Amino acid sequence: MLDKQTESMLKVLSKYGADAGYKVLEFSDLIDELPRKYSFDEDSIKMCATWLANREYIEIKYMENNVICLRVLPKSKMYFENQIESDRESKLFRRMFIASIVTSAVVSFLAVMLASFLFR
């Protein structure tokens, strides 16, 4: 599981496409694309990129002089696809849980009404 800052960087890097080959990016361009709320700077970009590379989300060819040459790996695409799938599953679970509670309440109400009708 990725933290929000690293996930936002992976999302920006994924725009360049998995298996699309190496891309040379300047840190200043990445900083402009990344969300301001995480206040990315050159050091945080290096840290996130190294972390993503160590976990095989991206492959870094070189990173020097405020420039990074990287390739986005298929694992990054699978991360976002799995996240979408787990969101769907959690929504389905919530719906089923609410439906079971409502159904139980309705059945209980009907049982009480039937019992009060039969035992007057």
Contacts in CASP RR format, 6 or more apart in sequence:
PFRMAT RR
TARGET T0000
AUTHOR 0000-0000-0000
METHOD contacts of the structure
MODEL  1
MLDKQTESMLKVLSKYGADAGYKVLEFSDLIDELPRKYSFDEDSIKMCAT
WLANREYIEIKYMENNVICLRVLPKSKMYFENQIESDRESKLFRRMFIAS
IVTSAVVSFLAVMLASFLFR
2 10 0 8 1.000
2 79 0 8 1.000
4 38 0 8 1.000
5 38 0 8 1.000
5 40 0 8 1.000
5 44 0 8 1.000
5 48 0 8 1.000
6 48 0 8 1.000
6 51 0 8 1.000
6 52 0 8 1.000
8 34 0 8 1.000
8 35 0 8 1.000
8 38 0 8 1.000
9 30 0 8 1.000
9 34 0 8 1.000
9 40 0 8 1.000
9 45 0 8 1.000
9 48 0 8 1.000
9 49 0 8 1.000
9 52 0 8 1.000
10 52 0 8 1.000
10 57 0 8 1.000
10 58 0 8 1.000
10 76 0 8 1.000
10 79 0 8 1.000
11 80 0 8 1.000
12 30 0 8 1.000
12 33 0 8 1.000
12 34 0 8 1.000
13 52 0 8 1.000
13 58 0 8 1.000
13 70 0 8 1.000
13 72 0 8 1.000
13 76 0 8 1.000
14 72 0 8 1.000
14 76 0 8 1.000
14 77 0 8 1.000
14 80 0 8 1.000
16 23 0 8 1.000
16 25 0 8 1.000
16 72 0 8 1.000
17 72 0 8 1.000
17 77 0 8 1.000
18 72 0 8 1.000
18 73 0 8 1.000
18 74 0 8 1.000
18 76 0 8 1.000
18 77 0 8 1.000
19 71 0 8 1.000
19 72 0 8 1.000
19 73 0 8 1.000
19 74 0 8 1.000
20 71 0 8 1.000
20 72 0 8 1.000
21 71 0 8 1.000
22 61 0 8 1.000
22 69 0 8 1.000
22 70 0 8 1.000
22 71 0 8 1.000
23 69 0 8 1.000
23 70 0 8 1.000
23 71 0 8 1.000
23 72 0 8 1.000
24 67 0 8 1.000
24 68 0 8 1.000
24 69 0 8 1.000
25 67 0 8 1.000
25 68 0 8 1.000
25 69 0 8 1.000
25 70 0 8 1.000
26 66 0 8 1.000
26 67 0 8 1.000
27 42 0 8 1.000
27 45 0 8 1.000
27 66 0 8 1.000
27 67 0 8 1.000
27 68 0 8 1.000
28 66 0 8 1.000
30 40 0 8 1.000
30 45 0 8 1.000
30 68 0 8 1.000
31 40 0 8 1.000
31 41 0 8 1.000
31 42 0 8 1.000
31 45 0 8 1.000
34 40 0 8 1.000
34 45 0 8 1.000
38 44 0 8 1.000
40 48 0 8 1.000
42 66 0 8 1.000
45 68 0 8 1.000
46 63 0 8 1.000
49 58 0 8 1.000
49 60 0 8 1.000
49 63 0 8 1.000
49 68 0 8 1.000
49 70 0 8 1.000
50 60 0 8 1.000
50 63 0 8 1.000
52 58 0 8 1.000
52 76 0 8 1.000
53 59 0 8 1.000
53 60 0 8 1.000
53 70 0 8 1.000
55 75 0 8 1.000
56 73 0 8 1.000
56 75 0 8 1.000
57 72 0 8 1.000
57 73 0 8 1.000
57 75 0 8 1.000
57 76 0 8 1.000
57 79 0 8 1.000
58 70 0 8 1.000
58 71 0 8 1.000
58 72 0 8 1.000
58 73 0 8 1.000
58 76 0 8 1.000
59 70 0 8 1.000
59 71 0 8 1.000
59 73 0 8 1.000
60 68 0 8 1.000
60 69 0 8 1.000
60 70 0 8 1.000
61 69 0 8 1.000
61 70 0 8 1.000
61 71 0 8 1.000
62 68 0 8 1.000
62 69 0 8 1.000
63 69 0 8 1.000
63 70 0 8 1.000
END
